[in-house]
Amino acid sequence: MSSYPGILPGWIEFSLDDPHPEPLAFIAGDSLTWMRDFEQYPASAGWTLTYVLNNSTAKVIVNAADIVATGNSFTVTIPAAETKLWAPGEYLWLAVLQNGAQRDTCAMGRVAVQPDILDATGPIDTRSPEEIALENIKTVLAGRAADGVLEYKIGDRELRRFSLNELLKLKSYYVAEVKRLRINRGEYVEPDTVAFHADWGING
């Protein structure tokens, strides 16, 4: 994945794929802690760090009191009482450094917030929307779909309204999306493999 070009004054080149100490996934209601260091933005020089998380239905700004300067670095400690209020889902997060009138976005990534099944009052569906869509598409393709599944909508169309070719394309798309989500959650994902017959030779 391409990163932002490091050509503007004050910008740091970074990518969604860069290693970072922020969690890839966690359970809503868990306590979180990590340390962050930005060499060009030392906390001792007056820089402050802000985290913002956003998706299509929710936005979260981490409380300033949860981010404490530790020498030149920042220690982030988010209590369980706060993460418990975060709606489950996948978020894009930004790490924004500010000092007076200067503001630079210095890191970004994605995090999956999982529902808290410990304190839930009953069973809950922990699947992501992408996982639900993929399972429903597979059920339709297998010819086992009941009315509830056939009425499931992707965009503004029910699954019963998609052609076989469209369903196969949707399945390929959601297989890739679910794989990405599971990798982001730290789950083991079987690597893609290609099967061939020994008699076919290299060119099949």
KOLFIRO-899797 format. One record per residue: residue in one letter; chain; x negated, y, z negated of N, C-alpha, C in turn. Coordinates in steps of 0.001 Angstrom, whole numbers. Layout:
<recs>
+------+------+---------+---------+---------+---------+---------+---------+---------+---------+---------+
| code | unit |     npx |     npy |     npz |    capx |    capy |    capz |     cpx |     cpy |     cpz |
+------+------+---------+---------+---------+---------+---------+---------+---------+---------+---------+
|    a |    A |       X |       Y |       Z |       X |       Y |       Z |       X |       Y |       Z |
...
+------+------+---------+---------+---------+---------+---------+---------+---------+---------+---------+
</recs>
This chain:
<recs>
+------+------+---------+---------+---------+---------+---------+---------+---------+---------+---------+
| code | unit |     npx |     npy |     npz |    capx |    capy |    capz |     cpx |     cpy |     cpz |
+------+------+---------+---------+---------+---------+---------+---------+---------+---------+---------+
|    m |    A |    -855 |   -1187 |       0 |       0 |       0 |       0 |    -887 |    1231 |       0 |
|    s |    A |    -519 |    2187 |     810 |   -1351 |    3377 |     910 |   -1209 |    4233 |    -334 |
|    s |    A |   -2256 |    4987 |    -647 |   -2237 |    5874 |   -1795 |   -2107 |    7309 |   -1316 |
|    y |    A |   -1826 |    8201 |   -2255 |   -1790 |    9602 |   -1890 |   -3171 |   10038 |   -1420 |
|    p |    A |   -3263 |   10841 |    -363 |   -4572 |   11293 |      97 |   -5197 |   12241 |    -913 |
|    g |    A |   -6464 |   12005 |   -1248 |   -7138 |   12846 |   -2229 |   -7769 |   14057 |   -1579 |
|    i |    A |   -6950 |   14896 |    -905 |   -7499 |   16011 |    -151 |   -7084 |   17359 |    -714 |
|    l |    A |   -6141 |   17366 |   -1642 |   -5698 |   18630 |   -2213 |   -6422 |   18895 |   -3521 |
|    p |    A |   -6719 |   20154 |   -3831 |   -7424 |   20475 |   -5075 |   -6700 |   19908 |   -6284 |
|    g |    A |   -7442 |   19223 |   -7142 |   -6873 |   18705 |   -8373 |   -6206 |   17367 |   -8250 |
|    w |    A |   -6059 |   16852 |   -7018 |   -5368 |   15588 |   -6852 |   -6314 |   14424 |   -7081 |
|    i |    A |   -5782 |   13352 |   -7646 |   -6530 |   12113 |   -7797 |   -5894 |   11078 |   -6880 |
|    e |    A |   -6716 |   10321 |   -6173 |   -6180 |    9303 |   -5284 |   -5724 |    8106 |   -6107 |
|    f |    A |   -4502 |    7682 |   -5913 |   -4001 |    6532 |   -6653 |   -2975 |    5797 |   -5823 |
|    s |    A |   -2631 |    4620 |   -6244 |   -1722 |    3771 |   -5505 |    -823 |    3021 |   -6471 |
|    l |    A |     335 |    2580 |   -5973 |    1206 |    1735 |   -6785 |     536 |     408 |   -7113 |
|    d |    A |    -487 |      38 |   -6335 |   -1146 |   -1247 |   -6541 |   -2332 |   -1160 |   -7490 |
|    d |    A |   -2736 |      41 |   -7912 |   -3894 |     180 |   -8782 |   -3619 |    -449 |  -10145 |
|    p |    A |   -4632 |   -1095 |  -10760 |   -4454 |   -1608 |  -12123 |   -4198 |    -454 |  -13091 |
|    h |    A |   -3354 |    -684 |  -14079 |   -3064 |     358 |  -15057 |   -2618 |    -301 |  -16354 |
|    p |    A |   -2772 |     397 |  -17483 |   -2403 |    -204 |  -18772 |    -917 |    -180 |  -19062 |
|    e |    A |    -151 |     591 |  -18322 |    1292 |     632 |  -18550 |    1906 |    -740 |  -18245 |
|    p |    A |    2958 |   -1113 |  -18980 |    3550 |   -2448 |  -18781 |    4209 |   -2584 |  -17416 |
|    l |    A |    4131 |   -3801 |  -16862 |    4850 |   -4109 |  -15632 |    6303 |   -4445 |  -15919 |
|    a |    A |    6556 |   -4977 |  -17121 |    7910 |   -5347 |  -17521 |    7963 |   -5440 |  -19040 |
|    f |    A |    9136 |   -5210 |  -19601 |    9331 |   -5379 |  -21037 |   10823 |   -5498 |  -21317 |
|    i |    A |   11146 |   -5912 |  -22544 |   12530 |   -6064 |  -22963 |   13004 |   -4770 |  -23629 |
|    a |    A |   14152 |   -4263 |  -23214 |   14731 |   -3100 |  -23881 |   14904 |   -3428 |  -25366 |
|    g |    A |   14343 |   -2596 |  -26235 |   14366 |   -2863 |  -27672 |   13033 |   -3325 |  -28209 |
|    d |    A |   12047 |   -3532 |  -27318 |   10687 |   -3864 |  -27758 |    9877 |   -2587 |  -28007 |
|    s |    A |    8942 |   -2657 |  -28942 |    8001 |   -1560 |  -29163 |    6896 |   -1638 |  -28121 |
|    l |    A |    6448 |    -483 |  -27642 |    5414 |    -430 |  -26612 |    4245 |     412 |  -27092 |
|    t |    A |    3031 |       6 |  -26726 |    1859 |     826 |  -27041 |     755 |     555 |  -26042 |
|    w |    A |      67 |    1607 |  -25630 |   -1107 |    1488 |  -24770 |   -1908 |    2776 |  -24866 |
|    m |    A |   -3143 |    2741 |  -24368 |   -4005 |    3923 |  -24348 |   -4319 |    4279 |  -22901 |
|    r |    A |   -4285 |    5565 |  -22594 |   -4546 |    6045 |  -21238 |   -5661 |    7077 |  -21265 |
|    d |    A |   -6554 |    6986 |  -20283 |   -7668 |    7934 |  -20172 |   -7722 |    8469 |  -18751 |
|    f |    A |   -7758 |    9790 |  -18614 |   -7919 |   10436 |  -17318 |   -9169 |   11309 |  -17407 |
|    e |    A |  -10246 |   10893 |  -16757 |  -11545 |   11541 |  -16943 |  -11501 |   13032 |  -16646 |
|    q |    A |  -10768 |   13416 |  -15625 |  -10733 |   14834 |  -15237 |   -9717 |   15639 |  -16051 |
|    y |    A |   -8984 |   14959 |  -16930 |   -7937 |   15624 |  -17699 |   -8053 |   15222 |  -19168 |
|    p |    A |   -9146 |   15570 |  -19840 |   -9322 |   15137 |  -21239 |   -8321 |   15808 |  -22175 |
|    a |    A |   -7791 |   15001 |  -23074 |   -6844 |   15539 |  -24050 |   -7497 |   16616 |  -24903 |
|    s |    A |   -8803 |   16476 |  -25141 |   -9514 |   17444 |  -25980 |   -9595 |   18822 |  -25341 |
|    a |    A |   -9365 |   18904 |  -24034 |   -9408 |   20187 |  -23324 |   -8030 |   20824 |  -23217 |
|    g |    A |   -7054 |   20260 |  -23900 |   -5731 |   20870 |  -23918 |   -4723 |   20263 |  -22972 |
|    w |    A |   -5109 |   19194 |  -22257 |   -4161 |   18546 |  -21356 |   -3134 |   17756 |  -22150 |
|    t |    A |   -1895 |   17775 |  -21681 |    -829 |   16977 |  -22285 |    -304 |   15999 |  -21236 |
|    l |    A |     103 |   14836 |  -21695 |     573 |   13766 |  -20808 |    2071 |   13559 |  -20991 |
|    t |    A |    2775 |   13458 |  -19885 |    4201 |   13179 |  -19905 |    4487 |   11989 |  -18990 |
|    y |    A |    5335 |   11069 |  -19457 |    5800 |    9964 |  -18620 |    7270 |   10172 |  -18300 |
|    v |    A |    7623 |    9974 |  -17035 |    9020 |   10006 |  -16632 |    9299 |    8737 |  -15837 |
|    l |    A |   10456 |    8116 |  -16116 |   10894 |    6921 |  -15410 |   12199 |    7244 |  -14700 |
|    n |    A |   12356 |    6709 |  -13485 |   13543 |    7068 |  -12719 |   13938 |    5933 |  -11777 |
|    n |    A |   15258 |    5715 |  -11651 |   15785 |    4890 |  -10573 |   17082 |    5534 |  -10088 |
|    s |    A |   17862 |    4811 |   -9301 |   19036 |    5439 |   -8694 |   20148 |    5751 |   -9689 |
|    t |    A |   20084 |    5160 |  -10891 |   21180 |    5353 |  -11858 |   20732 |    5907 |  -13205 |
|    a |    A |   19432 |    5988 |  -13457 |   18965 |    6423 |  -14781 |   17637 |    7158 |  -14678 |
|    k |    A |   17428 |    8058 |  -15632 |   16166 |    8801 |  -15749 |   15793 |    8870 |  -17214 |
|    v |    A |   14527 |    8591 |  -17517 |   14037 |    8609 |  -18894 |   12757 |    9427 |  -18944 |
|    i |    A |   12665 |   10358 |  -19876 |   11420 |   11073 |  -20160 |   10960 |   10637 |  -21548 |
|    v |    A |    9765 |   10077 |  -21618 |    9251 |    9593 |  -22893 |    9061 |   10781 |  -23840 |
|    n |    A |    9482 |   10631 |  -25084 |    9381 |   11708 |  -26064 |    7934 |   12165 |  -26225 |
|    a |    A |    7740 |   13458 |  -26267 |    6384 |   14011 |  -26400 |    5708 |   13516 |  -27678 |
|    a |    A |    6502 |   13289 |  -28741 |    5934 |   12833 |  -30009 |    5361 |   11428 |  -29915 |
|    d |    A |    5724 |   10687 |  -28856 |    5231 |    9320 |  -28689 |    3858 |    9277 |  -28016 |
|    i |    A |    3364 |   10420 |  -27566 |    2091 |   10477 |  -26841 |    1140 |   11380 |  -27625 |
|    v |    A |     105 |   10788 |  -28206 |    -789 |   11506 |  -29117 |   -2200 |   11546 |  -28544 |
|    a |    A |   -2825 |   12716 |  -28615 |   -4213 |   12851 |  -28176 |   -5130 |   12093 |  -29123 |
|    t |    A |   -6021 |   11274 |  -28545 |   -7017 |   10516 |  -29309 |   -8370 |   10781 |  -28676 |
|    g |    A |   -9062 |   11800 |  -29163 |  -10295 |   12220 |  -28508 |   -9974 |   12770 |  -27138 |
|    n |    A |  -10589 |   12189 |  -26098 |  -10306 |   12605 |  -24733 |   -9156 |   11815 |  -24117 |
|    s |    A |   -8674 |   10810 |  -24826 |   -7657 |    9912 |  -24299 |   -6292 |   10199 |  -24908 |
|    f |    A |   -5306 |    9397 |  -24483 |   -3939 |    9528 |  -24988 |   -3475 |    8163 |  -25484 |
|    t |    A |   -2919 |    8136 |  -26680 |   -2333 |    6910 |  -27217 |    -817 |    7023 |  -27128 |
|    v |    A |    -223 |    6056 |  -26437 |    1228 |    6053 |  -26228 |    1846 |    4978 |  -27110 |
|    t |    A |    2771 |    5382 |  -27968 |    3460 |    4444 |  -28856 |    4950 |    4762 |  -28807 |
|    i |    A |    5718 |    3885 |  -28165 |    7156 |    4107 |  -28001 |    7895 |    3128 |  -28902 |
|    p |    A |    8645 |    3612 |  -29884 |    9315 |    2707 |  -30835 |   10469 |    1952 |  -30203 |
|    a |    A |   10814 |     837 |  -30836 |   11896 |     -20 |  -30346 |   13225 |     719 |  -30266 |
|    a |    A |   13452 |    1639 |  -31213 |   14722 |    2365 |  -31237 |   14931 |    3189 |  -29966 |
|    e |    A |   13831 |    3588 |  -29319 |   13948 |    4361 |  -28085 |   14123 |    3457 |  -26870 |
|    t |    A |   13296 |    2416 |  -26741 |   13410 |    1565 |  -25559 |   14736 |     814 |  -25543 |
|    k |    A |   15335 |     645 |  -26719 |   16625 |     -45 |  -26791 |   17706 |     713 |  -26024 |
|    l |    A |   17517 |    2011 |  -25860 |   18494 |    2851 |  -25177 |   18275 |    2906 |  -23677 |
|    w |    A |   17174 |    2318 |  -23195 |   16869 |    2377 |  -21770 |   17667 |    1311 |  -21033 |
|    a |    A |   18384 |    1721 |  -20008 |   19208 |     792 |  -19238 |   18325 |    -186 |  -18465 |
|    p |    A |   18667 |   -1470 |  -18489 |   17891 |   -2449 |  -17720 |   17863 |   -2088 |  -16236 |
|    g |    A |   16763 |   -2438 |  -15584 |   16605 |   -2154 |  -14164 |   15153 |   -1900 |  -13827 |
|    e |    A |   14876 |   -1705 |  -12566 |   13516 |   -1395 |  -12121 |   13378 |     119 |  -11977 |
|    y |    A |   12315 |     662 |  -12517 |   12076 |    2098 |  -12495 |   10748 |    2420 |  -11802 |
|    l |    A |   10708 |    3560 |  -11154 |    9447 |    4183 |  -10752 |    9029 |    5097 |  -11885 |
|    w |    A |    7762 |    4992 |  -12344 |    7292 |    5905 |  -13383 |    6163 |    6776 |  -12840 |
|    l |    A |    6063 |    7970 |  -13406 |    4985 |    8908 |  -13089 |    4301 |    9322 |  -14381 |
|    a |    A |    2982 |    9466 |  -14326 |    2211 |   10038 |  -15426 |    1782 |   11435 |  -14986 |
|    v |    A |    2294 |   12449 |  -15673 |    2077 |   13844 |  -15276 |    1234 |   14545 |  -16336 |
|    l |    A |     122 |   15162 |  -15900 |    -760 |   15917 |  -16790 |    -510 |   17401 |  -16605 |
|    q |    A |    -426 |   18131 |  -17739 |    -183 |   19567 |  -17687 |   -1114 |   20298 |  -18641 |
|    n |    A |   -1530 |   21469 |  -18206 |   -2366 |   22344 |  -19033 |   -2087 |   23772 |  -18602 |
|    g |    A |   -1318 |   24475 |  -19397 |    -909 |   25817 |  -18996 |     -28 |   25742 |  -17770 |
|    a |    A |    -400 |   26498 |  -16728 |     401 |   26522 |  -15507 |      44 |   25396 |  -14548 |
|    q |    A |   -1015 |   24633 |  -14841 |   -1429 |   23565 |  -13934 |    -715 |   22267 |  -14274 |
|    r |    A |    -268 |   21608 |  -13243 |     422 |   20319 |  -13396 |     -37 |   19392 |  -12284 |
|    d |    A |    -471 |   18177 |  -12646 |    -893 |   17181 |  -11672 |    -275 |   15830 |  -12007 |
|    t |    A |     263 |   15164 |  -11003 |     727 |   13791 |  -11160 |    -461 |   12880 |  -10880 |
|    c |    A |    -875 |   12127 |  -11888 |   -2145 |   11413 |  -11809 |   -2032 |    9898 |  -11758 |
|    a |    A |    -859 |    9352 |  -11955 |    -677 |    7904 |  -11846 |     791 |    7612 |  -11639 |
|    m |    A |    1063 |    6495 |  -11010 |    2435 |    6078 |  -10798 |    2486 |    4562 |  -10695 |
|    g |    A |    3667 |    4007 |  -10907 |    3823 |    2563 |  -10815 |    5284 |    2195 |  -10964 |
|    r |    A |    5542 |     904 |  -11089 |    6905 |     431 |  -11282 |    6964 |    -465 |  -12505 |
|    v |    A |    8078 |    -401 |  -13213 |    8269 |   -1218 |  -14403 |    9687 |   -1780 |  -14387 |
|    a |    A |    9810 |   -3040 |  -14785 |   11117 |   -3688 |  -14871 |   11540 |   -3754 |  -16328 |
|    v |    A |   12644 |   -3103 |  -16664 |   13199 |   -3154 |  -18012 |   14235 |   -4270 |  -18051 |
|    q |    A |   13987 |   -5270 |  -18886 |   14860 |   -6426 |  -18984 |   15870 |   -6244 |  -20130 |
|    p |    A |   17076 |   -6797 |  -19997 |   18081 |   -6654 |  -21067 |   17675 |   -7394 |  -22333 |
|    d |    A |   18150 |   -6899 |  -23455 |   17838 |   -7476 |  -24762 |   18858 |   -8561 |  -25090 |
|    i |    A |   18467 |   -9823 |  -24896 |   19407 |  -10911 |  -25165 |   19456 |  -11260 |  -26660 |
|    l |    A |   18466 |  -10801 |  -27435 |   18464 |  -11102 |  -28866 |   19631 |  -10428 |  -29569 |
|    d |    A |   19832 |   -9146 |  -29311 |   20880 |   -8395 |  -30009 |   22185 |   -8313 |  -29225 |
|    a |    A |   22249 |   -8983 |  -28081 |   23488 |   -8966 |  -27296 |   24586 |   -9695 |  -28065 |
|    t |    A |   25811 |   -9240 |  -27897 |   26929 |   -9850 |  -28616 |   27373 |  -11165 |  -27988 |
|    g |    A |   26891 |  -11463 |  -26794 |   27243 |  -12711 |  -26119 |   26329 |  -12919 |  -24937 |
|    p |    A |   26543 |  -13968 |  -24170 |   25699 |  -14216 |  -22998 |   25787 |  -13062 |  -22005 |
|    i |    A |   24663 |  -12723 |  -21394 |   24643 |  -11661 |  -20384 |   23873 |  -12153 |  -19171 |
|    d |    A |   24200 |  -11587 |  -18032 |   23528 |  -11938 |  -16787 |   22228 |  -11140 |  -16709 |
|    t |    A |   21104 |  -11831 |  -16808 |   19812 |  -11145 |  -16820 |   19211 |  -10998 |  -15428 |
|    r |    A |   19935 |  -11418 |  -14406 |   19404 |  -11318 |  -13053 |   19428 |   -9875 |  -12556 |
|    s |    A |   18469 |   -9549 |  -11710 |   18460 |   -8243 |  -11069 |   19518 |   -8220 |   -9973 |
|    p |    A |   19926 |   -7031 |   -9511 |   20885 |   -6974 |   -8394 |   20373 |   -7717 |   -7159 |
|    e |    A |   19055 |   -7672 |   -6938 |   18480 |   -8368 |   -5778 |   18615 |   -9881 |   -5929 |
|    e |    A |   18408 |  -10387 |   -7157 |   18542 |  -11818 |   -7397 |   19990 |  -12274 |   -7245 |
|    i |    A |   20928 |  -11449 |   -7701 |   22347 |  -11773 |   -7555 |   22724 |  -11804 |   -6074 |
|    a |    A |   22281 |  -10795 |   -5321 |   22595 |  -10742 |   -3890 |   22029 |  -11959 |   -3166 |
|    l |    A |   20775 |  -12327 |   -3470 |   20151 |  -13466 |   -2804 |   20899 |  -14757 |   -3097 |
|    e |    A |   21275 |  -14961 |   -4351 |   21993 |  -16181 |   -4716 |   23347 |  -16248 |   -4017 |
|    n |    A |   24037 |  -15118 |   -3930 |   25332 |  -15097 |   -3250 |   25184 |  -15370 |   -1758 |
|    i |    A |   24155 |  -14802 |   -1138 |   23916 |  -15029 |     287 |   23631 |  -16511 |     544 |
|    k |    A |   22806 |  -17107 |    -302 |   22503 |  -18535 |    -151 |   23766 |  -19384 |    -298 |
|    t |    A |   24645 |  -18993 |   -1228 |   25879 |  -19742 |   -1440 |   26779 |  -19671 |    -210 |
|    v |    A |   26858 |  -18488 |     395 |   27667 |  -18334 |    1608 |   27078 |  -19167 |    2739 |
|    l |    A |   25766 |  -19112 |    2919 |   25120 |  -19875 |    3990 |   25306 |  -21380 |    3800 |
|    a |    A |   25394 |  -21800 |    2539 |   25576 |  -23228 |    2252 |   27030 |  -23659 |    2380 |
|    g |    A |   27938 |  -22698 |    2617 |   29347 |  -23029 |    2779 |   30052 |  -23378 |    1489 |
|    r |    A |   29499 |  -22904 |     347 |   30097 |  -23233 |    -946 |   30701 |  -22009 |   -1635 |
|    a |    A |   30854 |  -20923 |    -917 |   31257 |  -19670 |   -1543 |   32750 |  -19617 |   -1820 |
|    a |    A |   33099 |  -19270 |   -3049 |   34486 |  -19009 |   -3410 |   34823 |  -17564 |   -3058 |
|    d |    A |   36081 |  -17190 |   -3277 |   36519 |  -15843 |   -2893 |   35697 |  -14755 |   -3571 |
|    g |    A |   35343 |  -14951 |   -4856 |   34594 |  -13931 |   -5571 |   33260 |  -13635 |   -4922 |
|    v |    A |   32594 |  -14679 |   -4432 |   31305 |  -14491 |   -3762 |   31518 |  -13890 |   -2380 |
|    l |    A |   32509 |  -14354 |   -1658 |   32769 |  -13833 |    -319 |   33134 |  -12355 |    -347 |
|    e |    A |   33684 |  -11909 |   -1469 |   34060 |  -10500 |   -1600 |   32921 |   -9639 |   -2129 |
|    y |    A |   31789 |  -10259 |   -2475 |   30628 |   -9505 |   -2966 |   30159 |   -8557 |   -1861 |
|    k |    A |   29897 |   -7312 |   -2236 |   29552 |   -6309 |   -1233 |   28062 |   -5999 |   -1222 |
|    i |    A |   27506 |   -5890 |     -39 |   26175 |   -5331 |     192 |   26398 |   -4087 |    1031 |
|    g |    A |   26069 |   -2937 |     454 |   26479 |   -1692 |    1081 |   27985 |   -1576 |     926 |
|    d |    A |   28679 |   -1359 |    2032 |   30139 |   -1239 |    1963 |   30830 |   -2412 |    2650 |
|    r |    A |   30077 |   -3520 |    2866 |   30646 |   -4679 |    3560 |   30639 |   -5910 |    2666 |
|    e |    A |   31747 |   -6641 |    2696 |   31806 |   -7900 |    1978 |   30994 |   -8949 |    2723 |
|    l |    A |   30484 |   -9930 |    1978 |   29671 |  -10971 |    2609 |   30454 |  -11726 |    3676 |
|    r |    A |   31771 |  -11855 |    3503 |   32576 |  -12577 |    4488 |   32557 |  -11878 |    5855 |
|    r |    A |   32157 |  -10604 |    5867 |   32180 |   -9822 |    7109 |   30856 |   -9884 |    7888 |
|    f |    A |   29835 |  -10521 |    7312 |   28541 |  -10602 |    7992 |   28491 |  -11833 |    8890 |
|    s |    A |   27851 |  -11680 |   10049 |   27650 |  -12821 |   10935 |   26547 |  -13710 |   10379 |
|    l |    A |   26426 |  -14907 |   10924 |   25383 |  -15835 |   10486 |   24007 |  -15223 |   10679 |
|    n |    A |   23771 |  -14584 |   11807 |   22473 |  -13970 |   12069 |   22176 |  -12859 |   11074 |
|    e |    A |   23200 |  -12067 |   10739 |   23025 |  -10990 |    9764 |   22733 |  -11555 |    8379 |
|    l |    A |   23403 |  -12649 |    8020 |   23157 |  -13261 |    6713 |   21740 |  -13803 |    6617 |
|    l |    A |   21245 |  -14390 |    7703 |   19879 |  -14921 |    7699 |   18864 |  -13787 |    7551 |
|    k |    A |   19114 |  -12662 |    8194 |   18225 |  -11504 |    8060 |   18275 |  -10942 |    6638 |
|    l |    A |   19485 |  -10877 |    6072 |   19626 |  -10412 |    4691 |   18901 |  -11348 |    3725 |
|    k |    A |   19005 |  -12646 |    3973 |   18329 |  -13602 |    3108 |   16820 |  -13369 |    3127 |
|    s |    A |   16238 |  -13188 |    4311 |   14791 |  -12946 |    4415 |   14396 |  -11691 |    3668 |
|    y |    A |   15213 |  -10642 |    3793 |   14919 |   -9383 |    3099 |   14940 |   -9571 |    1592 |
|    y |    A |   15987 |  -10223 |    1080 |   16115 |  -10372 |    -378 |   15130 |  -11385 |    -947 |
|    v |    A |   14716 |  -12367 |    -159 |   13662 |  -13275 |    -621 |   12391 |  -12482 |    -902 |
|    a |    A |   12040 |  -11562 |     -10 |   10842 |  -10737 |    -203 |   11006 |   -9798 |   -1387 |
|    e |    A |   12212 |   -9212 |   -1549 |   12453 |   -8289 |   -2654 |   12391 |   -9008 |   -4002 |
|    v |    A |   12991 |  -10182 |   -4069 |   12978 |  -10940 |   -5325 |   11564 |  -11377 |   -5667 |
|    k |    A |   10801 |  -11765 |   -4677 |    9404 |  -12145 |   -4925 |    8629 |  -10966 |   -5500 |
|    r |    A |    8825 |   -9771 |   -4922 |    8132 |   -8580 |   -5410 |    8526 |   -8273 |   -6852 |
|    l |    A |    9819 |   -8363 |   -7150 |   10288 |   -8079 |   -8498 |    9705 |   -9061 |   -9508 |
|    r |    A |    9658 |  -10329 |   -9153 |    9147 |  -11332 |  -10068 |    7654 |  -11174 |  -10308 |
|    i |    A |    6924 |  -10793 |   -9277 |    5496 |  -10509 |   -9457 |    5317 |   -9321 |  -10390 |
|    n |    A |    6137 |   -8273 |  -10196 |    6063 |   -7094 |  -11056 |    6398 |   -7416 |  -12506 |
|    r |    A |    7243 |   -8419 |  -12715 |    7602 |   -8825 |  -14073 |    6547 |   -9734 |  -14695 |
|    g |    A |    5517 |  -10056 |  -13926 |    4463 |  -10915 |  -14432 |    4775 |  -12387 |  -14334 |
|    e |    A |    5808 |  -12757 |  -13576 |    6170 |  -14161 |  -13422 |    5290 |  -14826 |  -12369 |
|    y |    A |    5101 |  -16131 |  -12517 |    4354 |  -16873 |  -11506 |    5244 |  -17074 |  -10286 |
|    v |    A |    4714 |  -16776 |   -9117 |    5447 |  -16943 |   -7867 |    4637 |  -17857 |   -6964 |
|    e |    A |    5280 |  -18910 |   -6458 |    4596 |  -19836 |   -5566 |    4068 |  -19085 |   -4348 |
|    p |    A |    2799 |  -19302 |   -3964 |    2264 |  -18632 |   -2780 |    2943 |  -19132 |   -1516 |
|    d |    A |    2989 |  -18260 |    -516 |    3565 |  -18665 |     764 |    2665 |  -19715 |    1405 |
|    t |    A |    3274 |  -20755 |    1944 |    2509 |  -21806 |    2606 |    3084 |  -22068 |    3987 |
|    v |    A |    2253 |  -22613 |    4856 |    2677 |  -22971 |    6204 |    2464 |  -24465 |    6375 |
|    a |    A |    3525 |  -25179 |    6715 |    3422 |  -26622 |    6894 |    3193 |  -26950 |    8362 |
|    f |    A |    2362 |  -27953 |    8628 |    2163 |  -28396 |   10001 |    1860 |  -29886 |   10001 |
|    h |    A |    2132 |  -30504 |   11122 |    1886 |  -31932 |   11268 |     456 |  -32140 |   11718 |
|    a |    A |    -194 |  -33184 |   11193 |   -1586 |  -33421 |   11505 |   -1814 |  -33655 |   12989 |
|    d |    A |    -802 |  -34164 |   13709 |    -964 |  -34461 |   15142 |    -785 |  -33232 |   16023 |
|    w |    A |    -329 |  -32104 |   15400 |     -50 |  -30946 |   16227 |   -1318 |  -30251 |   16713 |
|    g |    A |   -2379 |  -30321 |   15915 |   -3593 |  -29570 |   16240 |   -3430 |  -28125 |   15839 |
|    i |    A |   -4460 |  -27343 |   16042 |   -4463 |  -25935 |   15630 |   -3377 |  -25150 |   16339 |
|    n |    A |   -3164 |  -25413 |   17606 |   -2199 |  -24642 |   18387 |    -803 |  -25249 |   18371 |
|    g |    A |    -604 |  -26281 |   17554 |     710 |  -26911 |   17476 |    1016 |  -27685 |   18744 |
+------+------+---------+---------+---------+---------+---------+---------+---------+---------+---------+
</recs>
